[in-house]
Amino acid sequence: MEEAFHRRKCPVWVSWRMDETYLKLKGHWYYLYRAVDKTGQSMDFLLTEQRDEQAAKRFLTKAIRRHGVPEKSTIDGSGANEAAIKNYNAAHGTAIAIRKIKYLNNIVEQDHRAVKWLTGPMLGFKSFAAAQCTLAGVELMHMIKKRQLVVEEGDEGLTAAELFYALAASSPHRPGQLPLHDLRSKICDTALVRAACVSTPAISARACGERKRTACVTLSKTRSSRERPWPVMQRTASRHFGASPMPARAVTSLAAS
């Protein structure tokens, strides 16, 4: 899915801002290299165990492979980033200018918040593979919200969530990966079970609708409708699928059927 997005990604400027931030994995700090252009458009990321010249060069090579060679790159005081750029220039005959201007790097420093506010409450990752997959999804959604995806004709009015689902549906599934509709149903099931009280019997949910991601909820008829936490479940479904909650009358009619 990440590769499918980069094939339809808008081009970036030739002036880059490179920086790294920290994430906890298995109780240890790992390093997340990230880069944006001068307008704040996200470019690429790389999660590494070490913060050294080799890791910085790996990230630089990955970003150049996808976006081409920049004219200049603004970095912080890290000697590893500077050494990596100089090493790349010497090896490939390029002339990437290096700038160390702190206020120019504020763009990428502030852009780290889009990742940190989601990964912070997780209290760290348990495996490197899980961290990579999660960060890929977070970065992908962040770039879609910034309108970095080249939208096809007829999809101009879609929300960021709908563009994400459309991109996932068009991407080939890996062996053993859940299809998109099953994955959405699994997410909805988990969210609704957590939203409802433990004493509420048999809850099931299925995502429905093409443009509206609302949840169809059916509860056991052993409890009265007054005891069923409809508002909580509607808000949970709306938060996960980016749609307005289902009207109470529609939910009640579904439960009675």
CYANA upper distance limits for C-alpha pairs under 8 A (distance plus 0.5 A):
  1 MET  CA      5 PHE  CA      6.77
  1 MET  CA    167 LEU  CA      7.66
  1 MET  CA    168 ALA  CA      6.66
  1 MET  CA    171 SER  CA      5.97
  1 MET  CA    172 PRO  CA      8.11
  2 GLU  CA      6 HIS  CA      6.89
  2 GLU  CA    136 ALA  CA      7.55
  2 GLU  CA    140 LEU  CA      7.50
  3 GLU  CA      7 ARG  CA      6.89
  4 ALA  CA      8 ARG  CA      7.37
  4 ALA  CA    167 LEU  CA      8.01
  4 ALA  CA    171 SER  CA      6.90
  5 PHE  CA      9 LYS  CA      6.48
  5 PHE  CA    140 LEU  CA      8.27
  5 PHE  CA    149 LEU  CA      7.51
  5 PHE  CA    167 LEU  CA      7.76
  6 HIS  CA     66 ARG  CA      8.38
  8 ARG  CA    149 LEU  CA      6.36
  8 ARG  CA    150 VAL  CA      5.83
  9 LYS  CA    148 GLN  CA      6.22
  9 LYS  CA    149 LEU  CA      5.29
  9 LYS  CA    150 VAL  CA      6.29
 10 CYS  CA    148 GLN  CA      5.75
 10 CYS  CA    149 LEU  CA      6.48
 10 CYS  CA    150 VAL  CA      6.46
 11 PRO  CA     67 HIS  CA      7.83
 12 VAL  CA     37 ASP  CA      6.89
 12 VAL  CA     41 GLN  CA      7.40
 12 VAL  CA     43 MET  CA      7.96
 12 VAL  CA     67 HIS  CA      7.70
 13 TRP  CA     37 ASP  CA      6.19
 13 TRP  CA     38 LYS  CA      7.33
 13 TRP  CA     39 THR  CA      8.24
 13 TRP  CA     70 PRO  CA      8.39
 14 VAL  CA     37 ASP  CA      7.64
 14 VAL  CA     69 VAL  CA      7.93
 14 VAL  CA     70 PRO  CA      4.91
 14 VAL  CA     71 GLU  CA      5.92
 14 VAL  CA     72 LYS  CA      7.39
 15 SER  CA     37 ASP  CA      6.18
 15 SER  CA     38 LYS  CA      6.24
 15 SER  CA     70 PRO  CA      6.54
 15 SER  CA     71 GLU  CA      6.56
 15 SER  CA     72 LYS  CA      5.70
 15 SER  CA     73 SER  CA      6.44
 15 SER  CA     74 THR  CA      8.26
 16 TRP  CA     35 ALA  CA      7.28
 16 TRP  CA     36 VAL  CA      6.39
 16 TRP  CA     37 ASP  CA      4.85
 16 TRP  CA     38 LYS  CA      6.51
 16 TRP  CA     70 PRO  CA      7.34
 16 TRP  CA     72 LYS  CA      6.91
 16 TRP  CA     73 SER  CA      5.18
 16 TRP  CA     74 THR  CA      6.61
 17 ARG  CA     35 ALA  CA      5.97
 17 ARG  CA     36 VAL  CA      5.82
 17 ARG  CA     37 ASP  CA      6.26
 17 ARG  CA     38 LYS  CA      7.27
 17 ARG  CA     73 SER  CA      6.29
 17 ARG  CA     74 THR  CA      5.31
 17 ARG  CA     75 ILE  CA      6.71
 17 ARG  CA    104 LEU  CA      8.27
 17 ARG  CA    105 ASN  CA      6.45
 17 ARG  CA    107 ILE  CA      8.04
 17 ARG  CA    108 VAL  CA      6.74
 18 MET  CA     33 TYR  CA      8.02
 18 MET  CA     34 ARG  CA      6.59
 18 MET  CA     35 ALA  CA      4.97
 18 MET  CA     36 VAL  CA      7.31
 18 MET  CA     73 SER  CA      7.42
 18 MET  CA     74 THR  CA      6.72
 18 MET  CA     75 ILE  CA      5.80
 18 MET  CA     76 ASP  CA      8.32
 18 MET  CA    105 ASN  CA      8.07
 18 MET  CA    108 VAL  CA      7.50
 19 ASP  CA     33 TYR  CA      6.48
 19 ASP  CA     34 ARG  CA      6.20
 19 ASP  CA     35 ALA  CA      6.85
 19 ASP  CA     75 ILE  CA      6.77
 19 ASP  CA     76 ASP  CA      7.31
 19 ASP  CA    105 ASN  CA      8.34
 19 ASP  CA    108 VAL  CA      7.25
 19 ASP  CA    109 GLU  CA      7.79
 20 GLU  CA     31 TYR  CA      6.89
 20 GLU  CA     32 LEU  CA      5.85
 20 GLU  CA     33 TYR  CA      4.73
 20 GLU  CA     34 ARG  CA      6.35
 21 THR  CA     31 TYR  CA      6.29
 21 THR  CA     32 LEU  CA      5.72
 21 THR  CA     33 TYR  CA      7.08
 21 THR  CA     34 ARG  CA      8.41
 21 THR  CA    112 HIS  CA      7.78
 22 TYR  CA     29 TRP  CA      6.73
 22 TYR  CA     30 TYR  CA      6.24
 22 TYR  CA     31 TYR  CA      5.32
 22 TYR  CA     32 LEU  CA      6.42
 23 LEU  CA     29 TRP  CA      6.09
 23 LEU  CA     30 TYR  CA      5.75
 23 LEU  CA     31 TYR  CA      6.74
 23 LEU  CA     32 LEU  CA      7.44
 23 LEU  CA    119 THR  CA      8.43
 23 LEU  CA    124 GLY  CA      7.40
 24 LYS  CA     28 HIS  CA      5.87
 24 LYS  CA     29 TRP  CA      5.02
 24 LYS  CA     30 TYR  CA      6.43
 24 LYS  CA    123 LEU  CA      7.86
 24 LYS  CA    124 GLY  CA      5.14
 24 LYS  CA    125 PHE  CA      7.03
 25 LEU  CA     29 TRP  CA      6.68
 25 LEU  CA     30 TYR  CA      6.93
 25 LEU  CA    124 GLY  CA      5.72
 25 LEU  CA    125 PHE  CA      5.17
 25 LEU  CA    126 LYS  CA      6.54
 25 LEU  CA    127 SER  CA      7.30
 25 LEU  CA    128 PHE  CA      7.65
 25 LEU  CA    131 ALA  CA      8.26
 26 LYS  CA    124 GLY  CA      7.42
 26 LYS  CA    125 PHE  CA      6.65
 26 LYS  CA    126 LYS  CA      5.74
 26 LYS  CA    127 SER  CA      7.34
 27 GLY  CA    124 GLY  CA      7.63
 29 TRP  CA     49 GLU  CA      8.34
 30 TYR  CA     47 LEU  CA      7.64
 30 TYR  CA     48 THR  CA      6.61
 30 TYR  CA     49 GLU  CA      5.47
 30 TYR  CA     50 GLN  CA      7.44
 31 TYR  CA     47 LEU  CA      6.26
 31 TYR  CA     48 THR  CA      5.80
 31 TYR  CA     49 GLU  CA      6.63
 31 TYR  CA     50 GLN  CA      7.22
 31 TYR  CA     51 ARG  CA      6.96
 32 LEU  CA     45 PHE  CA      7.29
 32 LEU  CA     46 LEU  CA      6.17
 32 LEU  CA     47 LEU  CA      4.98
 32 LEU  CA     48 THR  CA      6.89
 33 TYR  CA     45 PHE  CA      5.84
 33 TYR  CA     46 LEU  CA      5.56
 33 TYR  CA     47 LEU  CA      6.80
 33 TYR  CA     48 THR  CA      8.27
 33 TYR  CA     56 ALA  CA      8.10
 33 TYR  CA     59 PHE  CA      7.38
 34 ARG  CA     43 MET  CA      8.07
 34 ARG  CA     44 ASP  CA      6.42
 34 ARG  CA     45 PHE  CA      4.92
 34 ARG  CA     46 LEU  CA      7.20
 34 ARG  CA    108 VAL  CA      8.16
 35 ALA  CA     42 SER  CA      6.84
 35 ALA  CA     43 MET  CA      6.06
 35 ALA  CA     44 ASP  CA      6.36
 35 ALA  CA     45 PHE  CA      7.22
 35 ALA  CA    108 VAL  CA      7.11
 36 VAL  CA     40 GLY  CA      5.87
 36 VAL  CA     41 GLN  CA      5.77
 36 VAL  CA     42 SER  CA      4.95
 36 VAL  CA     43 MET  CA      5.72
 36 VAL  CA     44 ASP  CA      8.10
 36 VAL  CA    107 ILE  CA      8.21
 36 VAL  CA    108 VAL  CA      6.54
 37 ASP  CA     41 GLN  CA      6.01
 37 ASP  CA     42 SER  CA      7.33
 37 ASP  CA     43 MET  CA      7.63
 38 LYS  CA    107 ILE  CA      8.13
 40 GLY  CA    107 ILE  CA      6.64
 40 GLY  CA    108 VAL  CA      7.58
 40 GLY  CA    111 ASP  CA      8.14
 41 GLN  CA    143 MET  CA      7.97
 41 GLN  CA    146 LYS  CA      7.75
 41 GLN  CA    148 GLN  CA      7.85
 42 SER  CA    143 MET  CA      6.71
 43 MET  CA     63 ALA  CA      7.55
 43 MET  CA     67 HIS  CA      8.28
 44 ASP  CA     62 LYS  CA      8.39
 44 ASP  CA     63 ALA  CA      6.42
 45 PHE  CA     59 PHE  CA      7.64
 46 LEU  CA     59 PHE  CA      6.40
 47 LEU  CA    132 GLN  CA      7.49
 48 THR  CA     55 ALA  CA      7.09
 50 GLN  CA     55 ALA  CA      7.11
 51 ARG  CA     55 ALA  CA      6.70
 51 ARG  CA     56 ALA  CA      7.77
 51 ARG  CA     80 ALA  CA      7.91
 52 ASP  CA     56 ALA  CA      6.79
 52 ASP  CA     80 ALA  CA      5.69
 52 ASP  CA     81 ASN  CA      8.38
 53 GLU  CA     57 LYS  CA      6.54
 53 GLU  CA     79 GLY  CA      8.46
 53 GLU  CA     80 ALA  CA      4.87
 53 GLU  CA     81 ASN  CA      6.90
 53 GLU  CA     83 ALA  CA      6.70
 53 GLU  CA     84 ALA  CA      5.80
 54 GLN  CA     58 ARG  CA      6.73
 54 GLN  CA     84 ALA  CA      7.61
 55 ALA  CA     59 PHE  CA      6.88
 56 ALA  CA     60 LEU  CA      6.68
 56 ALA  CA     80 ALA  CA      6.98
 56 ALA  CA     81 ASN  CA      6.07
 56 ALA  CA     84 ALA  CA      6.34
 57 LYS  CA     61 THR  CA      6.47
 57 LYS  CA     81 ASN  CA      8.03
 57 LYS  CA     84 ALA  CA      5.29
 57 LYS  CA     85 ILE  CA      7.52
 57 LYS  CA     87 ASN  CA      8.49
 57 LYS  CA     88 TYR  CA      7.77
 58 ARG  CA     62 LYS  CA      6.67
 59 PHE  CA     63 ALA  CA      6.68
 60 LEU  CA     64 ILE  CA      6.62
 60 LEU  CA     84 ALA  CA      8.20
 60 LEU  CA     85 ILE  CA      8.05
 61 THR  CA     65 ARG  CA      6.55
 62 LYS  CA     66 ARG  CA      7.08
 63 ALA  CA     67 HIS  CA      6.49
 63 ALA  CA     68 GLY  CA      8.02
 64 ILE  CA     68 GLY  CA      5.03
 64 ILE  CA     69 VAL  CA      5.83
 64 ILE  CA     70 PRO  CA      8.13
 69 VAL  CA     94 THR  CA      8.38
 69 VAL  CA     96 ILE  CA      8.13
 70 PRO  CA     96 ILE  CA      6.84
 71 GLU  CA     95 ALA  CA      7.77
 71 GLU  CA     96 ILE  CA      5.74
 71 GLU  CA     97 ALA  CA      6.79
 72 LYS  CA     96 ILE  CA      5.57
 72 LYS  CA     97 ALA  CA      4.79
 72 LYS  CA     98 ILE  CA      6.41
 72 LYS  CA     99 ARG  CA      7.78
 73 SER  CA     96 ILE  CA      7.32
 73 SER  CA     97 ALA  CA      6.64
 73 SER  CA     98 ILE  CA      5.79
 73 SER  CA     99 ARG  CA      6.68
 74 THR  CA     98 ILE  CA      6.54
 74 THR  CA     99 ARG  CA      5.11
 74 THR  CA    100 LYS  CA      6.28
 74 THR  CA    101 ILE  CA      7.34
 74 THR  CA    104 LEU  CA      7.70
 74 THR  CA    105 ASN  CA      7.04
 75 ILE  CA     81 ASN  CA      7.54
 75 ILE  CA     82 GLU  CA      8.09
 75 ILE  CA     98 ILE  CA      7.82
 75 ILE  CA     99 ARG  CA      6.78
 75 ILE  CA    100 LYS  CA      5.91
 75 ILE  CA    101 ILE  CA      7.89
 75 ILE  CA    102 LYS  CA      8.47
 75 ILE  CA    105 ASN  CA      7.20
 76 ASP  CA    100 LYS  CA      6.19
 76 ASP  CA    101 ILE  CA      7.73
 76 ASP  CA    102 LYS  CA      6.95
 76 ASP  CA    105 ASN  CA      7.57
 77 GLY  CA    100 LYS  CA      7.22
 78 SER  CA     82 GLU  CA      7.29
 79 GLY  CA     83 ALA  CA      6.56
 80 ALA  CA     84 ALA  CA      6.59
 81 ASN  CA     85 ILE  CA      6.84
 82 GLU  CA     86 LYS  CA      6.78
 82 GLU  CA     98 ILE  CA      7.71
 83 ALA  CA     87 ASN  CA      6.47
 84 ALA  CA     88 TYR  CA      6.63
 85 ILE  CA     89 ASN  CA      6.66
 85 ILE  CA     96 ILE  CA      7.70
 85 ILE  CA     98 ILE  CA      8.22
 86 LYS  CA     90 ALA  CA      6.72
 87 ASN  CA     91 ALA  CA      6.64
 88 TYR  CA     92 HIS  CA      6.47
 88 TYR  CA     93 GLY  CA      8.35
 88 TYR  CA     94 THR  CA      7.94
 89 ASN  CA     93 GLY  CA      5.75
 89 ASN  CA     94 THR  CA      5.11
 89 ASN  CA     95 ALA  CA      6.33
 89 ASN  CA     96 ILE  CA      7.19
 90 ALA  CA     94 THR  CA      7.68
101 ILE  CA    105 ASN  CA      7.28
102 LYS  CA    106 ASN  CA      7.37
105 ASN  CA    109 GLU  CA      6.91
106 ASN  CA    110 GLN  CA      6.49
107 ILE  CA    111 ASP  CA      6.71
108 VAL  CA    112 HIS  CA      6.90
109 GLU  CA    113 ARG  CA      8.23
111 ASP  CA    115 VAL  CA      8.35
112 HIS  CA    116 LYS  CA      6.72
113 ARG  CA    117 TRP  CA      6.32
114 ALA  CA    118 LEU  CA      7.59
114 ALA  CA    142 HIS  CA      7.62
115 VAL  CA    119 THR  CA      6.70
115 VAL  CA    135 LEU  CA      8.20
115 VAL  CA    138 VAL  CA      7.16
115 VAL  CA    139 GLU  CA      7.82
116 LYS  CA    120 GLY  CA      5.85
117 TRP  CA    121 PRO  CA      7.79
118 LEU  CA    122 MET  CA      7.96
118 LEU  CA    138 VAL  CA      8.49
119 THR  CA    123 LEU  CA      7.79
119 THR  CA    124 GLY  CA      7.79
120 GLY  CA    124 GLY  CA      7.90
125 PHE  CA    130 ALA  CA      7.51
125 PHE  CA    131 ALA  CA      6.40
126 LYS  CA    130 ALA  CA      7.70
126 LYS  CA    131 ALA  CA      8.26
127 SER  CA    131 ALA  CA      6.83
128 PHE  CA    132 GLN  CA      6.74
129 ALA  CA    133 CYS  CA      6.76
130 ALA  CA    134 THR  CA      6.58
131 ALA  CA    135 LEU  CA      6.51
132 GLN  CA    136 ALA  CA      6.55
133 CYS  CA    137 GLY  CA      6.92
134 THR  CA    138 VAL  CA      6.75
135 LEU  CA    139 GLU  CA      6.46
136 ALA  CA    140 LEU  CA      6.45
137 GLY  CA    141 MET  CA      6.62
138 VAL  CA    142 HIS  CA      6.61
139 GLU  CA    143 MET  CA      6.69
140 LEU  CA    144 ILE  CA      6.78
141 MET  CA    145 LYS  CA      6.70
141 MET  CA    160 ALA  CA      8.02
141 MET  CA    164 PHE  CA      7.51
142 HIS  CA    146 LYS  CA      6.95
143 MET  CA    147 ARG  CA      6.99
143 MET  CA    148 GLN  CA      6.08
143 MET  CA    149 LEU  CA      7.90
144 ILE  CA    148 GLN  CA      6.14
144 ILE  CA    149 LEU  CA      6.33
144 ILE  CA    160 ALA  CA      6.47
144 ILE  CA    163 LEU  CA      8.02
144 ILE  CA    164 PHE  CA      7.90
145 LYS  CA    160 ALA  CA      6.06
151 VAL  CA    155 ASP  CA      6.63
151 VAL  CA    156 GLU  CA      6.79
152 GLU  CA    156 GLU  CA      7.77
155 ASP  CA    163 LEU  CA      8.46
158 LEU  CA    162 GLU  CA      6.24
158 LEU  CA    163 LEU  CA      6.70
159 THR  CA    163 LEU  CA      6.72
160 ALA  CA    164 PHE  CA      6.71
161 ALA  CA    165 TYR  CA      6.87
161 ALA  CA    241 PHE  CA      7.60
161 ALA  CA    242 GLY  CA      6.97
162 GLU  CA    166 ALA  CA      6.59
162 GLU  CA    211 ARG  CA      7.86
163 LEU  CA    167 LEU  CA      6.57
164 PHE  CA    168 ALA  CA      6.66
165 TYR  CA    169 ALA  CA      6.56
165 TYR  CA    180 LEU  CA      8.30
166 ALA  CA    170 SER  CA      6.82
167 LEU  CA    171 SER  CA      6.79
168 ALA  CA    180 LEU  CA      7.48
169 ALA  CA    180 LEU  CA      6.94
173 HIS  CA    177 GLN  CA      6.59
173 HIS  CA    178 LEU  CA      8.24
173 HIS  CA    179 PRO  CA      7.61
178 LEU  CA    182 ASP  CA      6.60
178 LEU  CA    183 LEU  CA      6.22
179 PRO  CA    183 LEU  CA      6.64
180 LEU  CA    184 ARG  CA      6.66
181 HIS  CA    185 SER  CA      6.67
181 HIS  CA    207 ALA  CA      8.06
182 ASP  CA    186 LYS  CA      6.64
183 LEU  CA    187 ILE  CA      6.80
184 ARG  CA    188 CYS  CA      6.62
184 ARG  CA    207 ALA  CA      7.26
185 SER  CA    189 ASP  CA      6.51
185 SER  CA    205 ALA  CA      7.23
185 SER  CA    206 ARG  CA      5.73
185 SER  CA    207 ALA  CA      6.29
186 LYS  CA    190 THR  CA      6.80
187 ILE  CA    191 ALA  CA      6.72
188 CYS  CA    192 LEU  CA      6.59
188 CYS  CA    205 ALA  CA      6.91
188 CYS  CA    206 ARG  CA      7.62
188 CYS  CA    207 ALA  CA      7.75
188 CYS  CA    215 ALA  CA      8.10
188 CYS  CA    237 ALA  CA      7.24
188 CYS  CA    240 HIS  CA      7.96
189 ASP  CA    193 VAL  CA      6.66
189 ASP  CA    203 ILE  CA      8.39
189 ASP  CA    204 SER  CA      6.86
189 ASP  CA    205 ALA  CA      6.03
189 ASP  CA    206 ARG  CA      8.11
190 THR  CA    194 ARG  CA      6.75
191 ALA  CA    195 ALA  CA      6.64
191 ALA  CA    236 THR  CA      7.11
191 ALA  CA    237 ALA  CA      7.95
192 LEU  CA    196 ALA  CA      6.66
192 LEU  CA    203 ILE  CA      8.20
192 LEU  CA    205 ALA  CA      8.13
192 LEU  CA    233 MET  CA      6.33
192 LEU  CA    236 THR  CA      7.27
192 LEU  CA    237 ALA  CA      7.83
193 VAL  CA    197 CYS  CA      8.18
193 VAL  CA    198 VAL  CA      8.39
193 VAL  CA    203 ILE  CA      7.32
195 ALA  CA    232 VAL  CA      6.82
195 ALA  CA    233 MET  CA      6.61
195 ALA  CA    236 THR  CA      7.49
196 ALA  CA    200 THR  CA      7.14
196 ALA  CA    229 PRO  CA      7.01
196 ALA  CA    232 VAL  CA      7.86
196 ALA  CA    233 MET  CA      7.49
200 THR  CA    219 LEU  CA      8.42
200 THR  CA    228 ARG  CA      8.31
201 PRO  CA    219 LEU  CA      7.34
201 PRO  CA    220 SER  CA      6.47
202 ALA  CA    219 LEU  CA      6.50
202 ALA  CA    220 SER  CA      6.45
203 ILE  CA    217 VAL  CA      7.62
203 ILE  CA    218 THR  CA      6.66
203 ILE  CA    219 LEU  CA      5.80
203 ILE  CA    220 SER  CA      7.94
204 SER  CA    217 VAL  CA      6.64
204 SER  CA    218 THR  CA      6.49
204 SER  CA    219 LEU  CA      7.82
205 ALA  CA    215 ALA  CA      6.80
205 ALA  CA    216 CYS  CA      6.17
205 ALA  CA    217 VAL  CA      5.67
205 ALA  CA    218 THR  CA      7.59
206 ARG  CA    215 ALA  CA      6.69
206 ARG  CA    216 CYS  CA      6.43
206 ARG  CA    217 VAL  CA      8.06
207 ALA  CA    213 ARG  CA      6.84
207 ALA  CA    214 THR  CA      6.88
207 ALA  CA    215 ALA  CA      5.82
207 ALA  CA    216 CYS  CA      7.28
208 CYS  CA    212 LYS  CA      8.03
208 CYS  CA    213 ARG  CA      6.75
208 CYS  CA    214 THR  CA      6.84
208 CYS  CA    215 ALA  CA      7.03
208 CYS  CA    216 CYS  CA      7.55
209 GLY  CA    213 ARG  CA      6.60
209 GLY  CA    214 THR  CA      7.72
212 LYS  CA    243 ALA  CA      6.11
212 LYS  CA    244 SER  CA      8.16
213 ARG  CA    237 ALA  CA      8.25
213 ARG  CA    238 SER  CA      7.81
213 ARG  CA    241 PHE  CA      5.53
213 ARG  CA    242 GLY  CA      7.12
213 ARG  CA    243 ALA  CA      5.88
214 THR  CA    234 GLN  CA      8.29
214 THR  CA    237 ALA  CA      6.60
214 THR  CA    238 SER  CA      6.89
214 THR  CA    241 PHE  CA      7.36
214 THR  CA    243 ALA  CA      6.68
214 THR  CA    244 SER  CA      7.64
214 THR  CA    245 PRO  CA      6.79
214 THR  CA    246 MET  CA      6.59
215 ALA  CA    234 GLN  CA      7.76
215 ALA  CA    237 ALA  CA      6.31
215 ALA  CA    246 MET  CA      7.79
216 CYS  CA    251 VAL  CA      7.42
216 CYS  CA    254 LEU  CA      7.74
217 VAL  CA    251 VAL  CA      7.40
217 VAL  CA    254 LEU  CA      7.80
217 VAL  CA    255 ALA  CA      7.39
218 THR  CA    254 LEU  CA      7.29
218 THR  CA    255 ALA  CA      5.40
219 LEU  CA    255 ALA  CA      6.89
221 LYS  CA    256 ALA  CA      8.45
223 ARG  CA    227 GLU  CA      7.12
223 ARG  CA    228 ARG  CA      7.90
224 SER  CA    228 ARG  CA      7.52
225 SER  CA    252 THR  CA      8.49
229 PRO  CA    233 MET  CA      6.98
230 TRP  CA    234 GLN  CA      6.51
230 TRP  CA    248 ALA  CA      8.13
231 PRO  CA    235 ARG  CA      6.58
232 VAL  CA    236 THR  CA      6.68
233 MET  CA    237 ALA  CA      6.64
234 GLN  CA    238 SER  CA      6.58
234 GLN  CA    245 PRO  CA      5.62
234 GLN  CA    246 MET  CA      7.01
235 ARG  CA    239 ARG  CA      6.57
235 ARG  CA    245 PRO  CA      6.81
236 THR  CA    240 HIS  CA      6.85
237 ALA  CA    241 PHE  CA      6.57
237 ALA  CA    242 GLY  CA      8.49
237 ALA  CA    243 ALA  CA      8.44
237 ALA  CA    245 PRO  CA      7.72
238 SER  CA    242 GLY  CA      5.77
238 SER  CA    243 ALA  CA      5.48
238 SER  CA    244 SER  CA      6.19
238 SER  CA    245 PRO  CA      6.01
239 ARG  CA    243 ALA  CA      7.98
246 MET  CA    250 ALA  CA      7.23
246 MET  CA    251 VAL  CA      7.16
247 PRO  CA    251 VAL  CA      6.99
248 ALA  CA    252 THR  CA      6.61
249 ARG  CA    253 SER  CA      6.67
250 ALA  CA    254 LEU  CA      6.78
251 VAL  CA    255 ALA  CA      6.76
252 THR  CA    256 ALA  CA      6.69
253 SER  CA    257 SER  CA      6.79
